[in-house]
Amino acid sequence: MSELRHFKLAGGDEIICEVIEWNDDESDMIVARNILEICYLMNEDGQRMCTMRPWMFQQVQNEYMQTISSSHITADAQATPEAAESWKETIQFYINKDIDISEGTDDPFNIEPGSDEEAEALSKILKFIPKNKLH
């Protein structure tokens, strides 16, 4: 039976996920799905806020599973009711997200060649000039 857990990882990440299978004597891997990372932000008033985003790119779908090494978990807790509700809303947003890329997007890399937008974007690129030295 799956359960919603809140983990603090050794690298500092905080994640909330649905644990499908716990580690055992034969393996230290935990099978999980719909892993969201908790990101902390400061607003203009100096108040601390948090948001959730996918921990791994395009891995928020019920049929996709991930494994987490239990040796990388420094803390484990049940998700609070507030965090659980935010997790559910965020998961529903990502699962139900229907993007039709054939109609164009606000993708910053989808810029018309020769436009003012392209000139502005190109002006922000830092140029790397290699030196003829071996290190």
PyMOL CGO cylinders between C-alpha atoms (Angstrom):
from pymol import cmd
from pymol.cgo import CYLINDER

trace = [
    CYLINDER, 0.00, 0.00, 0.00, 1.37, 3.40, -0.95, 0.3, 1, 1, 1, 1, 1, 1,
    CYLINDER, 1.37, 3.40, -0.95, 1.73, 6.33, 1.40, 0.3, 1, 1, 1, 1, 1, 1,
    CYLINDER, 1.73, 6.33, 1.40, 2.68, 9.98, 1.09, 0.3, 1, 1, 1, 1, 1, 1,
    CYLINDER, 2.68, 9.98, 1.09, 6.05, 10.78, 2.71, 0.3, 1, 1, 1, 1, 1, 1,
    CYLINDER, 6.05, 10.78, 2.71, 8.18, 13.89, 3.19, 0.3, 1, 1, 1, 1, 1, 1,
    CYLINDER, 8.18, 13.89, 3.19, 11.94, 13.25, 2.91, 0.3, 1, 1, 1, 1, 1, 1,
    CYLINDER, 11.94, 13.25, 2.91, 14.96, 15.44, 3.60, 0.3, 1, 1, 1, 1, 1, 1,
    CYLINDER, 14.96, 15.44, 3.60, 17.82, 14.18, 1.44, 0.3, 1, 1, 1, 1, 1, 1,
    CYLINDER, 17.82, 14.18, 1.44, 21.54, 14.28, 2.17, 0.3, 1, 1, 1, 1, 1, 1,
    CYLINDER, 21.54, 14.28, 2.17, 22.05, 16.82, -0.63, 0.3, 1, 1, 1, 1, 1, 1,
    CYLINDER, 22.05, 16.82, -0.63, 19.63, 19.25, 1.05, 0.3, 1, 1, 1, 1, 1, 1,
    CYLINDER, 19.63, 19.25, 1.05, 16.61, 18.62, -1.17, 0.3, 1, 1, 1, 1, 1, 1,
    CYLINDER, 16.61, 18.62, -1.17, 13.22, 18.23, 0.46, 0.3, 1, 1, 1, 1, 1, 1,
    CYLINDER, 13.22, 18.23, 0.46, 10.82, 16.05, -1.47, 0.3, 1, 1, 1, 1, 1, 1,
    CYLINDER, 10.82, 16.05, -1.47, 7.28, 14.77, -1.07, 0.3, 1, 1, 1, 1, 1, 1,
    CYLINDER, 7.28, 14.77, -1.07, 6.38, 11.56, -2.86, 0.3, 1, 1, 1, 1, 1, 1,
    CYLINDER, 6.38, 11.56, -2.86, 4.13, 8.57, -2.92, 0.3, 1, 1, 1, 1, 1, 1,
    CYLINDER, 4.13, 8.57, -2.92, 6.12, 5.58, -1.62, 0.3, 1, 1, 1, 1, 1, 1,
    CYLINDER, 6.12, 5.58, -1.62, 5.11, 2.45, -3.49, 0.3, 1, 1, 1, 1, 1, 1,
    CYLINDER, 5.11, 2.45, -3.49, 7.63, 0.02, -1.97, 0.3, 1, 1, 1, 1, 1, 1,
    CYLINDER, 7.63, 0.02, -1.97, 9.96, 0.46, 0.99, 0.3, 1, 1, 1, 1, 1, 1,
    CYLINDER, 9.96, 0.46, 0.99, 13.53, -0.76, 1.18, 0.3, 1, 1, 1, 1, 1, 1,
    CYLINDER, 13.53, -0.76, 1.18, 14.20, -4.18, 2.70, 0.3, 1, 1, 1, 1, 1, 1,
    CYLINDER, 14.20, -4.18, 2.70, 17.08, -6.45, 3.72, 0.3, 1, 1, 1, 1, 1, 1,
    CYLINDER, 17.08, -6.45, 3.72, 17.93, -7.20, 0.08, 0.3, 1, 1, 1, 1, 1, 1,
    CYLINDER, 17.93, -7.20, 0.08, 17.89, -3.66, -1.30, 0.3, 1, 1, 1, 1, 1, 1,
    CYLINDER, 17.89, -3.66, -1.30, 18.23, -0.16, 0.12, 0.3, 1, 1, 1, 1, 1, 1,
    CYLINDER, 18.23, -0.16, 0.12, 16.14, 1.29, -2.72, 0.3, 1, 1, 1, 1, 1, 1,
    CYLINDER, 16.14, 1.29, -2.72, 12.72, 2.87, -2.11, 0.3, 1, 1, 1, 1, 1, 1,
    CYLINDER, 12.72, 2.87, -2.11, 10.31, 2.83, -5.05, 0.3, 1, 1, 1, 1, 1, 1,
    CYLINDER, 10.31, 2.83, -5.05, 8.36, 6.07, -5.35, 0.3, 1, 1, 1, 1, 1, 1,
    CYLINDER, 8.36, 6.07, -5.35, 6.35, 8.06, -7.85, 0.3, 1, 1, 1, 1, 1, 1,
    CYLINDER, 6.35, 8.06, -7.85, 5.16, 11.61, -8.39, 0.3, 1, 1, 1, 1, 1, 1,
    CYLINDER, 5.16, 11.61, -8.39, 8.13, 13.09, -6.56, 0.3, 1, 1, 1, 1, 1, 1,
    CYLINDER, 8.13, 13.09, -6.56, 7.91, 16.82, -6.01, 0.3, 1, 1, 1, 1, 1, 1,
    CYLINDER, 7.91, 16.82, -6.01, 10.69, 19.00, -4.64, 0.3, 1, 1, 1, 1, 1, 1,
    CYLINDER, 10.69, 19.00, -4.64, 9.78, 21.67, -2.12, 0.3, 1, 1, 1, 1, 1, 1,
    CYLINDER, 9.78, 21.67, -2.12, 11.35, 24.98, -3.13, 0.3, 1, 1, 1, 1, 1, 1,
    CYLINDER, 11.35, 24.98, -3.13, 11.56, 27.84, -0.66, 0.3, 1, 1, 1, 1, 1, 1,
    CYLINDER, 11.56, 27.84, -0.66, 11.25, 31.43, -1.89, 0.3, 1, 1, 1, 1, 1, 1,
    CYLINDER, 11.25, 31.43, -1.89, 11.32, 34.88, -0.33, 0.3, 1, 1, 1, 1, 1, 1,
    CYLINDER, 11.32, 34.88, -0.33, 8.70, 37.36, -1.49, 0.3, 1, 1, 1, 1, 1, 1,
    CYLINDER, 8.70, 37.36, -1.49, 9.17, 41.13, -1.67, 0.3, 1, 1, 1, 1, 1, 1,
    CYLINDER, 9.17, 41.13, -1.67, 8.01, 41.55, 1.95, 0.3, 1, 1, 1, 1, 1, 1,
    CYLINDER, 8.01, 41.55, 1.95, 10.66, 39.14, 3.18, 0.3, 1, 1, 1, 1, 1, 1,
    CYLINDER, 10.66, 39.14, 3.18, 8.16, 36.40, 3.94, 0.3, 1, 1, 1, 1, 1, 1,
    CYLINDER, 8.16, 36.40, 3.94, 9.21, 32.83, 3.29, 0.3, 1, 1, 1, 1, 1, 1,
    CYLINDER, 9.21, 32.83, 3.29, 7.01, 30.92, 0.86, 0.3, 1, 1, 1, 1, 1, 1,
    CYLINDER, 7.01, 30.92, 0.86, 7.27, 27.50, -0.68, 0.3, 1, 1, 1, 1, 1, 1,
    CYLINDER, 7.27, 27.50, -0.68, 6.25, 25.92, -3.94, 0.3, 1, 1, 1, 1, 1, 1,
    CYLINDER, 6.25, 25.92, -3.94, 6.52, 22.43, -5.38, 0.3, 1, 1, 1, 1, 1, 1,
    CYLINDER, 6.52, 22.43, -5.38, 7.98, 21.36, -8.68, 0.3, 1, 1, 1, 1, 1, 1,
    CYLINDER, 7.98, 21.36, -8.68, 8.93, 18.04, -10.27, 0.3, 1, 1, 1, 1, 1, 1,
    CYLINDER, 8.93, 18.04, -10.27, 12.11, 16.63, -8.78, 0.3, 1, 1, 1, 1, 1, 1,
    CYLINDER, 12.11, 16.63, -8.78, 13.00, 14.91, -12.05, 0.3, 1, 1, 1, 1, 1, 1,
    CYLINDER, 13.00, 14.91, -12.05, 12.17, 16.25, -15.51, 0.3, 1, 1, 1, 1, 1, 1,
    CYLINDER, 12.17, 16.25, -15.51, 8.92, 14.85, -16.96, 0.3, 1, 1, 1, 1, 1, 1,
    CYLINDER, 8.92, 14.85, -16.96, 8.55, 12.18, -14.27, 0.3, 1, 1, 1, 1, 1, 1,
    CYLINDER, 8.55, 12.18, -14.27, 5.21, 13.27, -12.82, 0.3, 1, 1, 1, 1, 1, 1,
    CYLINDER, 5.21, 13.27, -12.82, 2.86, 10.60, -14.11, 0.3, 1, 1, 1, 1, 1, 1,
    CYLINDER, 2.86, 10.60, -14.11, 1.30, 7.68, -12.29, 0.3, 1, 1, 1, 1, 1, 1,
    CYLINDER, 1.30, 7.68, -12.29, 2.93, 5.06, -14.52, 0.3, 1, 1, 1, 1, 1, 1,
    CYLINDER, 2.93, 5.06, -14.52, 6.48, 6.38, -14.00, 0.3, 1, 1, 1, 1, 1, 1,
    CYLINDER, 6.48, 6.38, -14.00, 8.38, 5.12, -10.96, 0.3, 1, 1, 1, 1, 1, 1,
    CYLINDER, 8.38, 5.12, -10.96, 11.68, 6.27, -9.49, 0.3, 1, 1, 1, 1, 1, 1,
    CYLINDER, 11.68, 6.27, -9.49, 13.99, 4.73, -6.93, 0.3, 1, 1, 1, 1, 1, 1,
    CYLINDER, 13.99, 4.73, -6.93, 15.57, 6.58, -4.05, 0.3, 1, 1, 1, 1, 1, 1,
    CYLINDER, 15.57, 6.58, -4.05, 18.48, 5.17, -2.10, 0.3, 1, 1, 1, 1, 1, 1,
    CYLINDER, 18.48, 5.17, -2.10, 17.49, 5.01, 1.55, 0.3, 1, 1, 1, 1, 1, 1,
    CYLINDER, 17.49, 5.01, 1.55, 21.08, 5.83, 2.47, 0.3, 1, 1, 1, 1, 1, 1,
    CYLINDER, 21.08, 5.83, 2.47, 20.55, 9.32, 0.98, 0.3, 1, 1, 1, 1, 1, 1,
    CYLINDER, 20.55, 9.32, 0.98, 17.58, 10.10, 3.23, 0.3, 1, 1, 1, 1, 1, 1,
    CYLINDER, 17.58, 10.10, 3.23, 18.50, 12.03, 6.37, 0.3, 1, 1, 1, 1, 1, 1,
    CYLINDER, 18.50, 12.03, 6.37, 14.96, 12.60, 7.65, 0.3, 1, 1, 1, 1, 1, 1,
    CYLINDER, 14.96, 12.60, 7.65, 11.59, 10.99, 7.00, 0.3, 1, 1, 1, 1, 1, 1,
    CYLINDER, 11.59, 10.99, 7.00, 8.15, 12.20, 8.07, 0.3, 1, 1, 1, 1, 1, 1,
    CYLINDER, 8.15, 12.20, 8.07, 4.52, 11.89, 7.17, 0.3, 1, 1, 1, 1, 1, 1,
    CYLINDER, 4.52, 11.89, 7.17, 3.44, 14.79, 5.01, 0.3, 1, 1, 1, 1, 1, 1,
    CYLINDER, 3.44, 14.79, 5.01, 1.39, 17.38, 6.89, 0.3, 1, 1, 1, 1, 1, 1,
    CYLINDER, 1.39, 17.38, 6.89, -2.24, 17.77, 5.76, 0.3, 1, 1, 1, 1, 1, 1,
    CYLINDER, -2.24, 17.77, 5.76, -1.39, 21.15, 4.18, 0.3, 1, 1, 1, 1, 1, 1,
    CYLINDER, -1.39, 21.15, 4.18, 1.62, 19.73, 2.32, 0.3, 1, 1, 1, 1, 1, 1,
    CYLINDER, 1.62, 19.73, 2.32, -0.41, 16.69, 1.22, 0.3, 1, 1, 1, 1, 1, 1,
    CYLINDER, -0.41, 16.69, 1.22, -3.13, 18.92, -0.20, 0.3, 1, 1, 1, 1, 1, 1,
    CYLINDER, -3.13, 18.92, -0.20, -0.56, 21.09, -2.06, 0.3, 1, 1, 1, 1, 1, 1,
    CYLINDER, -0.56, 21.09, -2.06, 1.10, 17.92, -3.37, 0.3, 1, 1, 1, 1, 1, 1,
    CYLINDER, 1.10, 17.92, -3.37, -2.24, 16.58, -4.68, 0.3, 1, 1, 1, 1, 1, 1,
    CYLINDER, -2.24, 16.58, -4.68, -3.09, 19.88, -6.38, 0.3, 1, 1, 1, 1, 1, 1,
    CYLINDER, -3.09, 19.88, -6.38, 0.36, 20.11, -7.97, 0.3, 1, 1, 1, 1, 1, 1,
    CYLINDER, 0.36, 20.11, -7.97, 0.29, 16.50, -9.18, 0.3, 1, 1, 1, 1, 1, 1,
    CYLINDER, 0.29, 16.50, -9.18, -3.15, 17.04, -10.71, 0.3, 1, 1, 1, 1, 1, 1,
    CYLINDER, -3.15, 17.04, -10.71, -1.87, 20.16, -12.45, 0.3, 1, 1, 1, 1, 1, 1,
    CYLINDER, -1.87, 20.16, -12.45, 1.05, 18.29, -14.03, 0.3, 1, 1, 1, 1, 1, 1,
    CYLINDER, 1.05, 18.29, -14.03, -0.92, 15.15, -14.92, 0.3, 1, 1, 1, 1, 1, 1,
    CYLINDER, -0.92, 15.15, -14.92, -3.81, 17.10, -16.46, 0.3, 1, 1, 1, 1, 1, 1,
    CYLINDER, -3.81, 17.10, -16.46, -1.57, 19.62, -18.20, 0.3, 1, 1, 1, 1, 1, 1,
    CYLINDER, -1.57, 19.62, -18.20, -2.44, 19.49, -21.89, 0.3, 1, 1, 1, 1, 1, 1,
    CYLINDER, -2.44, 19.49, -21.89, 0.03, 21.43, -24.01, 0.3, 1, 1, 1, 1, 1, 1,
    CYLINDER, 0.03, 21.43, -24.01, -0.39, 21.63, -27.76, 0.3, 1, 1, 1, 1, 1, 1,
    CYLINDER, -0.39, 21.63, -27.76, 3.01, 22.63, -29.10, 0.3, 1, 1, 1, 1, 1, 1,
    CYLINDER, 3.01, 22.63, -29.10, 1.74, 22.78, -32.69, 0.3, 1, 1, 1, 1, 1, 1,
    CYLINDER, 1.74, 22.78, -32.69, 0.14, 26.17, -31.97, 0.3, 1, 1, 1, 1, 1, 1,
    CYLINDER, 0.14, 26.17, -31.97, 3.34, 27.71, -30.63, 0.3, 1, 1, 1, 1, 1, 1,
    CYLINDER, 3.34, 27.71, -30.63, 4.30, 28.48, -27.07, 0.3, 1, 1, 1, 1, 1, 1,
    CYLINDER, 4.30, 28.48, -27.07, 5.87, 31.20, -25.01, 0.3, 1, 1, 1, 1, 1, 1,
    CYLINDER, 5.87, 31.20, -25.01, 9.10, 29.26, -25.29, 0.3, 1, 1, 1, 1, 1, 1,
    CYLINDER, 9.10, 29.26, -25.29, 12.04, 31.69, -25.11, 0.3, 1, 1, 1, 1, 1, 1,
    CYLINDER, 12.04, 31.69, -25.11, 13.88, 29.56, -27.68, 0.3, 1, 1, 1, 1, 1, 1,
    CYLINDER, 13.88, 29.56, -27.68, 11.02, 29.85, -30.17, 0.3, 1, 1, 1, 1, 1, 1,
    CYLINDER, 11.02, 29.85, -30.17, 12.05, 33.26, -31.52, 0.3, 1, 1, 1, 1, 1, 1,
    CYLINDER, 12.05, 33.26, -31.52, 11.55, 34.36, -35.09, 0.3, 1, 1, 1, 1, 1, 1,
    CYLINDER, 11.55, 34.36, -35.09, 14.90, 34.79, -36.89, 0.3, 1, 1, 1, 1, 1, 1,
    CYLINDER, 14.90, 34.79, -36.89, 15.78, 38.41, -37.64, 0.3, 1, 1, 1, 1, 1, 1,
    CYLINDER, 15.78, 38.41, -37.64, 13.30, 39.82, -35.11, 0.3, 1, 1, 1, 1, 1, 1,
    CYLINDER, 13.30, 39.82, -35.11, 14.01, 42.35, -32.36, 0.3, 1, 1, 1, 1, 1, 1,
    CYLINDER, 14.01, 42.35, -32.36, 13.46, 39.54, -29.86, 0.3, 1, 1, 1, 1, 1, 1,
    CYLINDER, 13.46, 39.54, -29.86, 16.27, 37.56, -31.46, 0.3, 1, 1, 1, 1, 1, 1,
    CYLINDER, 16.27, 37.56, -31.46, 18.64, 40.54, -31.33, 0.3, 1, 1, 1, 1, 1, 1,
    CYLINDER, 18.64, 40.54, -31.33, 17.82, 41.11, -27.66, 0.3, 1, 1, 1, 1, 1, 1,
    CYLINDER, 17.82, 41.11, -27.66, 18.31, 37.42, -26.81, 0.3, 1, 1, 1, 1, 1, 1,
    CYLINDER, 18.31, 37.42, -26.81, 21.63, 37.28, -28.67, 0.3, 1, 1, 1, 1, 1, 1,
    CYLINDER, 21.63, 37.28, -28.67, 22.87, 40.37, -26.84, 0.3, 1, 1, 1, 1, 1, 1,
    CYLINDER, 22.87, 40.37, -26.84, 22.54, 38.49, -23.53, 0.3, 1, 1, 1, 1, 1, 1,
    CYLINDER, 22.54, 38.49, -23.53, 24.77, 35.60, -24.54, 0.3, 1, 1, 1, 1, 1, 1,
    CYLINDER, 24.77, 35.60, -24.54, 28.20, 35.59, -22.97, 0.3, 1, 1, 1, 1, 1, 1,
    CYLINDER, 28.20, 35.59, -22.97, 30.88, 34.82, -25.49, 0.3, 1, 1, 1, 1, 1, 1,
    CYLINDER, 30.88, 34.82, -25.49, 33.52, 32.25, -24.63, 0.3, 1, 1, 1, 1, 1, 1,
    CYLINDER, 33.52, 32.25, -24.63, 36.87, 32.85, -26.23, 0.3, 1, 1, 1, 1, 1, 1,
    CYLINDER, 36.87, 32.85, -26.23, 39.20, 29.87, -25.69, 0.3, 1, 1, 1, 1, 1, 1,
    CYLINDER, 39.20, 29.87, -25.69, 42.85, 30.55, -25.09, 0.3, 1, 1, 1, 1, 1, 1,
    CYLINDER, 42.85, 30.55, -25.09, 45.46, 28.45, -26.80, 0.3, 1, 1, 1, 1, 1, 1,
    CYLINDER, 45.46, 28.45, -26.80, 46.71, 26.91, -23.59, 0.3, 1, 1, 1, 1, 1, 1,
    CYLINDER, 46.71, 26.91, -23.59, 46.56, 23.36, -22.39, 0.3, 1, 1, 1, 1, 1, 1,
    CYLINDER, 46.56, 23.36, -22.39, 45.85, 22.75, -18.75, 0.3, 1, 1, 1, 1, 1, 1,
]
cmd.load_cgo(trace, "trace")
